[in-house]
Amino acid sequence: MAGLACGPATYVWAKRDYAHGPSAGRSRMMTGSAIQYHCVRPMRLRLARGQSATRKIKRERVVSRSLSRGVSPAVQSLHVPAGAGGTDMTDSHGAGPRALWVSDRFVQFVDIVFGVVVAQGFVRYADLIMHPSVSWFAVWALVGVYVVTTLSWVGYHRSMNRYPYETTTRKAWVRMACDFLIVALYARLLFSIEELRGGAQTARLDNYIFGYLAIFALYLASGFSRVWERNDRSASRWTIILAFGAGYALLLVLYKVLVANCGVCLWINWLFLAACVLPYVGYRLWRHPYYETSS
């Protein structure tokens, strides 16, 4: 090719016909401040092939780095824009893709325990589900446990969406242990229904009420472990948890006093059963707007 001469406002592209004919690659000579020219086809092919080879090399490097770190290339390259119905691959505290992947494995473990608790309820109390007239009191207590478990599962996942486990530190293991023990207490609450099969006239709710108190005690422990893990006091609204825990403690004391003075009776048991389940639903409804910022 003859060459390109450049002046202050003049560009000259030398004309040349290639052996393949005029259509294979022809340029034009133009002058002026707004210059337009057509690159020859062979040059465009070489540029396109070079760019394709460069992109291929970059993809191979990304895959190589991903495999060396133990992270799937698809997971590493995934990016969901904020506000598009998902979360970014880095949380608000800067957790990377590998840390989020490990955190998801922790969450899956807790989910398995949730599933075991729910399944045990169906297996253990199949007769109550099939024939609720045997003991309506025990059936409604069972419904209360399922309400607690379901709302807790939803809240747990919304909380994890904001504050995943910091798997790069051992503090995450303490937090996960607290979450595991919380689900174990749901199982204990489920097993306490066995004592309520006799009906509201003879059953005692001591263990059932104590189950709610123990759950809120571990909610408090889980919240403190999250604050410790994140080094962020706003990571848990522990004051409201403490208030509800104190309320269940007062409820347990009041129940024991009433039973000691009045004996076990129908209206006391139904009243305290409702006093266990309804405040918990209120707690979850109150917490719902704050799940995007804390748990």
N, C-alpha and C positions, 0 to 999 in steps of 0.2 A: 504494500500500500504506500502511496506517495507520501502521506504525512498530514499533519494538522497544523495550520498556522494560526496563531492567536494574536489579535491586536486589542486595543482598548474596547472597541465595539464591533469588531469584525472577526468572524470565525470562518475558516475555509476548510472544507472537507474535500480532499482530492477525489475525483471521480475515477472509478476503476471498474471494468467489466471482468468478471471471473470466467474461468474456462467452462463452467457449467452453464453459461448462458446469462442473459441479462436478468432473468427472474431469480437466479440463485443469490445474487447479492449486488445491489447497485446503490450508490450513494449520490447525493446531490451537493452542489456548491451553493451556499447561501451566505448572505451578508445581512447585517443589521443587528440591533440590540436584542430583538426577540428571535433567536435562532431556533429553527426546528430542523432536525435531521433524522434519518432512518439508519440505524445500525445494520450492518450486513448480516444476513442469516447465519453464516458460519460462526461469526463472533457470538451471536446470541446463543447458539447451541453450545459453544464452549463454556460460556458463562453459566448457563443453566445446569450443565453437567457438573461444573465445579461447585456450585451451590448445593446441589443434591448430595455430592460426595461429602461436603462439609457437614451438612445436617446428619448424615448417616454416622459420621465419626462422633458427633456430639451425642447422638442417641446411644451409641455403643459405650461411650464413657459413662453416661448416666446409669445404664444398666449394670455396668461393671461396678460402679461405686455402690449402687443399691444392693447388689448381691453380696458385696464384701461387708456391708453393714447389716445384712439379714433382713432388709426391708424390700417388699415387693416393689418393682418399678412402677406398677400401676398405682399403688398406694402412694409412692413418693411423688409422682407427678400429679396426683389428684389435687384439685383446688376448687372449692365451691365458694363463690363470692358471698360475702356477708349479706344477709337479707334475702337470699335466694332460696329459702326453704331449707337451709342446712347450715353447717358451721365450717369455718376455715380449718385447714389442716394444722394450724397453730392456734392454741387457745389464747385467751387474753393475757395469760402470764408467760407466753412464749414457749410452750411445750412443743417439741418438734414431732415429726411424723412417727419416729420410732417410739418415743415416749407415749404418744397417744395410742399406738398399736398395742403396747404392753398394758396400758391402762384399760383398753377394751377387753383384754384377756381377763383382767381382774374383775371387771364388771360382769363378764360372762359367767365367771365362777359364782358370784353372788346371785346372778339370775337363775343358775341351776338350783341353788338352795331355795330360792323363791318358788320355783316350779315344784320341788319336792314337797314343800309345805302345803301348797295348794292341792297337789295330788293326794297327799295323806288325808286331807280333810274329806275328799270324795270317797276314798277307800274306807276310812275308819268309821265314817258316819253315813254310809250308804243307806242304812235302814231308816235314818231320820229323813234323808232326802226323798226316799221312796214313800215313806209313811210318816209325814210330819205330824199327824195327829197323835202319835205316840208321846211326843213331848214338844208342844209348841214353844215352850220356854227355851229348851235346848236348841231348837231350830233357829230361833231369832238370835240367840247367842252365837250360833255358827255363822249366820248372816253377818253379824257384827264383825267377826274375825275376818271374813272375806272382804268386807268393806275396808277394814284397816289394812289388810295385806295389799289390796289393789291400789288404794290411794298412796300407800307408802311406796309401792313399786313405781308408780308414775312420778312421785316426788323425787325418788332416788335418781331416776334417769334424767330428769330435768336439772337436778343439782349436778350430776356428773357431766352434763353438757356444758355447764359453766365452770366447774372445778373438777376436771379429771384428776386421777391419781398422779402425783409426782413420783413416777416410778424410778427416777434417778436417785432418790433418797430412801433410807430405811423408814422414814416417817410414814410413807405411804402404806407400809405393812401394818403399822399401828392403826391407821385409819380404816384399812380394809378389814382388820380383825374386829373393829367396833361394828362395822356394817354387817359382817357375818354374824356376830352375836345378836344384833338386832333382829335379823331374820330367824335366828334360833329361838328368840323370845316369842316370835309369832307362832312358832311351832308349840312352844309351851302354853301359850294362850289357847291354841287349838286343842291341845290335850286336856286342858282344864274343863272343857265342855262335858267330858265324861261324867263329872260330878253333878251335872245339871240335868241328867236324864230323868231324875225323879220328879221333875216339875217344879214350878214356882212355889208350891206349898211347902216343900221339904228341902229344896236345894239351898246351898250356901254359896255366895258369890265372892268369898274372901280371895280365893286364888285367881278368879277372873279379874277382879279389880286390881289385885297386886300385879297382874300381868301388864296392865296399862301403865302402872307406876314404874315398873322396871323398864318398859320400853322407852318412856320419856327420860329415865335416868341414862340410858344408853344413847338416846338422841343427843343428850347434853355432852356425853363423852365423845361421840362422833363429831359434834360441832367443834369442841375444843381441839380434837386431833386435826381437824381441817385447818383451824386457825394456826396451829403449831406447824403443820406441814407447809402452808402457804405463807406463813409469817404475815398474815393479813387479818386484822381484827374484824373486818367486815365480811369475812368468809362464812360467818355463822351468826344468826340472830338468837343467841343463847338465852337472852332475857325472857323471850316469849316461851321458849322451851321450859325454862325453869319455872315460869308461872303456871303452865299447864301441869308440870310434874308435881308442884306443890298442891294444885287443885285435886289431883288424883290421890295424893297422900291424905289430904283432908277427907276426901270421899271414903277412903278405906277406913279411917278412924271413925267417921260418923256411922258407917255401916256396922262396924263391930259394936259400937255403943247401942245402936238401935236394936240389933239382934240380941244383945245381952239383956236389954231391958224389956223388949216387946216380944222376943222370940222370932223365929223365922215365920214370915207370913207372905201371902201372895203379893200384896200391893208394895211392900218394901222391896222385894226382889225385882218386880217389873220396873219400879221407879229407878232403882240403882243400875239395872241393865241399860235403860235408856240414858242414864247419866254417864255411863261409860262410853257408849258409842257416839252419841250426838255431839259432845264436846270435841271428840277426835275429828269428826267430820268438819266441825267449825274451825279447828286448828288448821286442817289442810286447806280449807277454802280461804282462810286468812293468809296462809303462806303462799298460795298460788301466784299472786302478782309478783312476789319477790324471787321466784325460782330462777329468773333470768340473771339475777345478781348474786344470790346466795341461797343457802339451804338451811 
